[in-house]
Every structure is written in structure tokens, then in C-alpha cells.
Amino acid sequence: DNLIWKWYGDADLMIAGYKAGEVDVATDLQDSDMPKVQDLGDAVSAVPALTYEFLRPNWSDVSAVDDAKGTGGCSHNPAVQDRGTGCPMADPAMREAVAYAIDKNEINTRLLGGTVQVANTNISPGAWFYADQTPATFDPEKAKSILEAAGWKDRDGDGVREKNGLKAKIELSSTTRQVRIDTLALVSDWLKDVGIEAVSNPVDATNI
């Protein structure tokens, strides 16, 4: 038999092609795709991988901004430009608070079918230099206390914290893959609960 390989670019189309007999082997599915193929029984095999999803904060030095070129500094999204001058995530307290404000186990359960290992680092446990770290467990009250202690306070009562004239308003940008859009929605809600306003901005993978 000839082995037919087709790449549709879209996991749903690739799965549909496999179920229709147009594709012999479908690979590189993500954990979020697994519930869609459970009806295939033994035709599905989940194997360990080094892929991971993560938030990468932008804490670029605002002094490196070149407005003429539109480079450097924080997000240039007009939706967050009313926050004031500076980069909220440049403050280590903001980054620490975000780690406690997000329920990674809930993302796993609700969006990934409970199939993934929640990680605390992007280093594979199989690497010789791997060092286990104490996880930042979901603790919104601790996130709030970290922000309060660092001077991030909601002084005008609008639900968004400020510090030195800078609002805790950030952009969350990812691709338009549905699981990432859904993840951004959850993350935005959790951040709102601790006084951080998040603007979601899903971008086509070719333009990210």
C-alpha cells in the first residue's frame, strides 16, 4: 500500500480527511485535538512530546522604543496605549502575580481534556540539567497581595490597578487556533479578578 501524506494546515481538516479515508497517517495533533479523535479507538496513540504552551511576558526596556520604526518597548497595540507610559510586565511583581493568578489545571481540564502535564518550566524533565521547581499554584489572593505590596493599587475604583501613573493593562497575543483563543479568554477573566486588564489579540499564524 502507498502511504499518503497530506498536510491541511488545519487540525480539524486533517482529522476529517483521516476519518474520510483521504489520509493514512495524521500527526502533530495537539492535546486539545485528542477529544475529537477518541471515537477512533486504537487508531489513536498519544506519545510524549517536548511541545508546550506558555505565556512569554514582554518586559522590554521602554527606553529602547523607536516610535519612528515602531519597534522596541511594550505592545504597540492601540488598544493598550491608554494605560500610560511604561511596560507593566517590566515589574517583577507583575510577572509573579500573573503566575499565581492563572489556573493552569483548569486550562488543562476544560480545554485540553486533562491529558497534559502542567509544567513549571520549559525544560524537559528528561534533560540532564532539569531542576524541579515549586509550582506557582492558583492563588488569586496571593496574586493580589503581591501587587498590593509592590504598589499596584486600584486608586480610582475602576477595577484596574495603577502604579506611578501606569495602568496594569496588557495585551495577550497568540494565534487564531481555537484552543488559544479559548485560553486567552480564561486568562483574561482570571487577570481581571486580580486587577489586571487584558486585551486579547488573536493573530493569524503567518503574521504573529
N, C-alpha and C positions, 0 to 999 in steps of 0.2 A: 504494500500500500504506500502511496505517496503521502508524506506528511505535509499538510498545508498550513502555512503560517500566514496569518493576516493581522495587521495592526490597525485597529479602527481609531485609536486615539482616545476614544470614549469607552470607559469600562462597561457601561450598560449596553452599548452596541456590540462590544466584543462578547459579552455574556450571551446576548441574544443570538449572535452569529454561531456560538458554540452550541446552544440549545437547538438551533435550526439545522445543525449539521454542516454549516459552512466553514467551521473552524475545527481542526482536530485537537489543538492544544491552545489554551488560553493561560497566559502567565502574567505576572506583575500586578495581580489584583491586590487591593488594599484590604485591611481588616474590615473597613466599612462596607466592602463588597460581599463579604462572606455570607451574611444573611440572605443575599439574593440567589445564592447557589446551593443552599442547604438541601434543596429538593433533588439535587443531582447525586446524593449519597456518596458511594465510593469513588465517583469520578472526581471528587474534590479532595485535595490534600493541602493542608496548611503546614508550611515549613518555617522554621525560624529564619528571621532576616535581620539585617542591620539597619533597616529603614526606621525612621522615627519622625514624629510631628513635634514641633516645638515653637515657642514664641521667642523671637530674637529682638530684644529691645534696641532701639536706636538711641544712643546717648552721645551722638556726635557733638563735639565742641561747637557751640553756636558761633564762636568767633571765626570758625572756618567757613562760614556761609559766604558764597559768592552769588549775590542776587542776580547779577547780570547773566551768569551761566545757569542759574537755577540748581546749584549743587551745594553740597555740604549742609551741616546743621541738621535740624529735625525735618519732619514732614513738611512738604510744600503744598499739601492738600489745602485748598482754600477753606474747607470745612472745619479746620482746626486753627486757622490763623487768628481767630478772635481770642485765643487763650492768653495772648501776651507774648513778651519776648523771652525766649529761652526754650529749653528742652526738658519737659517734666521727667523723662526717664533718665536724665543725666544724674538725678539724685538717687544714690544707692538705696535710700529708704523706699522710694517708689518701686524699685525693682524687687526689693524684698517683700514689700506689701503685696504686690501683684502675685508673687509666688504663693502666698497664703490665701489670697482672695479667690483663686480659681480651683474648682473641684475637679481634678483630673480623673478621679474614679467615676464621677458622674458622666464625664465625656465618654469614658470607656464603656460604661453601662448603657447609656442612651444612644450613642452614635456608632459604637464600634462592636456592638454585640457582646461586650465583656470578654473579648478574645485577646486583648493586648496586655503586656506587662507595663505598668506605669513606671516610667523611668525618672530618675533624679539627675541624670547626666546623659550627654550624648556619646559617652564612651561605652563600647560593648563590654558586658560582663566577661566576655571571653578574652579580652585584651590583657596582656601581662601587666600593664600599668593601670588597670582599672582599680579604683578605690571606691568602695561603697560609701554613700553619703546619707546622712539623716534626711529623710524626706520632709519637704515643707508641706505638712498636711493641711487640708482645707480648714481654715480657721479665720473667718472674716473678722471676728472681734480682735484677733491679734493683728490682722492687717490694719484695722482702724487705729489701734494703739500705736503701731509703728509710724503711721502717717502723722498722728497727733504729736508724738514725741519729736518728730522731725520738722514740725512747724506747718504741716499741711492741714489747714483748718477751713471749714465752711463758714467764712465770716459774713457772707451776705445771705445765707439761708437758701440758696438755690439748689442745694444738693450736691454741688461740686466744690471740692476743696481748692484752696489757693495758698500760694506761698510767695511772698515778695512780689505780688502783682501778677504772678503766673498761675493760670488755672490748670488743674490736673485734668487736662483734656488731651487725649491721644488718638492717633489713627491706628486701626487694626487692618492691615492689608494682607491679603492672601489671594490664591487663585479662585476661580469660579467653580471649582469642584464642589459638589453639593455638600459633602461632609465638612468641608472647610467653611462654607457659608453658615452651616448649622452650628459649627463650633464657635465661630465669631459671634453669633447671636447669643449663645450661652455665656461666653466670656464677657460680652458687653453687659449683660444683666448682672453678673457677679461683681464686676468692677463698679457698676452703678451703686450697688449695695454698700460699698465702702467709700463712696465719694469720688470715684474717678469716672469721668465721662469718656466713653469710647465711641469713635465714629468708624463703622465698618466700611471697608472699601475693597470688595472682591474685584480682582483684575484678571483678565484673560491671561493664561499662562505664557503666551507669546510676548506679552507686554509687561510682565511683572517686574 
